Amino acid sequence: MKRFPSIKKNSDFQNIYRNGKSYANRLLVMYVMRNGEESNQLGISVSKKVGNSVVRHHIARLMREIFRLNNEKIETGLNIIVVARTAAATSDYKHLEGAYMHLCGLHHILKESK
């Protein structure tokens, strides 16, 4: 099984927070920055304000799955950080996926449909 392409280092998170571009909606905040590689990486941040560890981990798992299933629809060479807002705790998969794709559209990182 291949490893999930994730951002783990705090310094990488801080660099993307400082230098990346961000857009937000009711459920998520997304930071995007080019990484100069041919693959995308995902960082997930879910604060304790969102809920207990079970809720936070559930949201993180959903976000990883959304990224995995929609990765071919977005451009390559990006570092993406998704920050979950408190409203995400009561949201289901479809709402989170819609919010994720909405933010991808705002960032103009969706591949053109041909």
C-alpha positions as CSV (number, residue, x, y, z in Angstrom):
1,M,0.0,0.0,0.0
2,K,1.4,3.4,-1.0
3,R,1.9,6.1,1.6
4,F,-0.5,9.0,1.7
5,P,1.2,12.2,0.3
6,S,0.8,14.4,3.4
7,I,2.4,17.5,4.8
8,K,3.7,16.7,8.3
9,K,6.4,19.2,9.4
10,N,5.3,22.3,11.3
11,S,7.8,24.4,9.3
12,D,6.1,23.3,6.1
13,F,2.7,24.3,7.5
14,Q,4.0,27.7,8.6
15,N,5.5,28.3,5.2
16,I,2.3,27.6,3.4
17,Y,0.3,29.6,5.9
18,R,2.6,32.6,5.3
19,N,3.2,32.3,1.5
20,G,0.2,30.4,0.2
21,K,-3.1,31.8,-1.0
22,S,-6.2,31.1,1.1
23,Y,-10.0,30.9,0.5
24,A,-12.7,29.9,2.9
25,N,-16.3,28.9,3.1
26,R,-18.6,27.8,5.9
27,L,-17.0,24.4,6.5
28,L,-13.3,24.7,5.4
29,V,-10.4,27.0,4.9
30,M,-8.0,26.0,2.1
31,Y,-4.4,27.2,1.7
32,V,-2.7,26.4,-1.6
33,M,0.9,26.9,-2.7
34,R,2.9,25.4,-5.6
35,N,5.5,22.8,-4.5
36,G,7.5,22.3,-7.8
37,E,6.9,18.6,-7.8
38,E,4.6,16.4,-10.0
39,S,2.4,15.3,-7.2
40,N,0.0,17.0,-4.7
41,Q,0.4,16.9,-0.9
42,L,-2.3,17.4,1.6
43,G,-2.1,18.8,5.1
44,I,-5.1,18.6,7.5
45,S,-5.6,20.8,10.5
46,V,-8.6,20.2,12.9
47,S,-8.6,22.2,16.1
48,K,-9.8,21.0,19.5
49,K,-12.5,23.6,19.1
50,V,-14.1,21.4,16.5
51,G,-14.7,18.5,18.8
52,N,-13.2,15.6,20.7
53,S,-10.5,13.3,19.3
54,V,-13.1,11.0,17.7
55,V,-14.7,13.8,15.8
56,R,-11.4,15.4,14.8
57,H,-10.0,12.1,13.5
58,H,-13.3,11.4,11.6
59,I,-13.0,14.7,9.8
60,A,-9.4,14.1,9.0
61,R,-10.2,10.7,7.5
62,L,-13.0,12.1,5.5
63,M,-10.7,14.9,4.1
64,R,-8.1,12.3,3.2
65,E,-10.7,10.3,1.3
66,I,-12.1,13.4,-0.5
67,F,-8.5,14.4,-1.5
68,R,-7.8,10.8,-2.7
69,L,-10.9,10.5,-4.8
70,N,-10.8,14.0,-6.3
71,N,-7.0,14.3,-6.9
72,E,-7.2,13.6,-10.6
73,K,-9.6,16.5,-11.0
74,I,-7.1,19.1,-9.7
75,E,-3.8,20.3,-11.1
76,T,-0.6,18.7,-10.0
77,G,2.4,20.2,-8.1
78,L,0.4,21.7,-5.2
79,N,0.7,21.8,-1.4
80,I,-2.8,22.0,0.0
81,I,-3.7,22.6,3.6
82,V,-7.3,22.1,4.7
83,V,-8.4,23.7,8.0
84,A,-11.7,22.4,9.3
85,R,-14.1,24.9,10.9
86,T,-16.4,24.1,13.8
87,A,-19.4,23.6,11.4
88,A,-17.5,20.7,9.8
89,A,-18.1,18.6,12.9
90,T,-21.8,18.1,12.1
91,S,-21.4,17.8,8.3
92,D,-21.5,14.6,6.3
93,Y,-19.2,13.4,3.5
94,K,-21.2,15.0,0.7
95,H,-21.2,18.5,2.3
96,L,-17.5,18.3,3.0
97,E,-16.8,17.2,-0.5
98,G,-18.9,20.0,-1.9
99,A,-17.0,22.5,0.2
100,Y,-13.7,21.1,-0.8
101,M,-14.5,21.3,-4.5
102,H,-16.0,24.8,-4.1
103,L,-12.6,26.0,-2.7
104,C,-10.7,24.2,-5.4
105,G,-12.8,26.2,-7.9
106,L,-12.1,29.5,-6.1
107,H,-8.4,28.7,-6.2
108,H,-8.7,27.9,-10.0
109,I,-6.9,24.6,-9.5
110,L,-9.5,22.4,-11.1
111,K,-8.5,20.9,-14.5
112,E,-10.6,22.1,-17.3
113,S,-13.3,19.6,-18.3
114,K,-12.8,18.5,-21.9
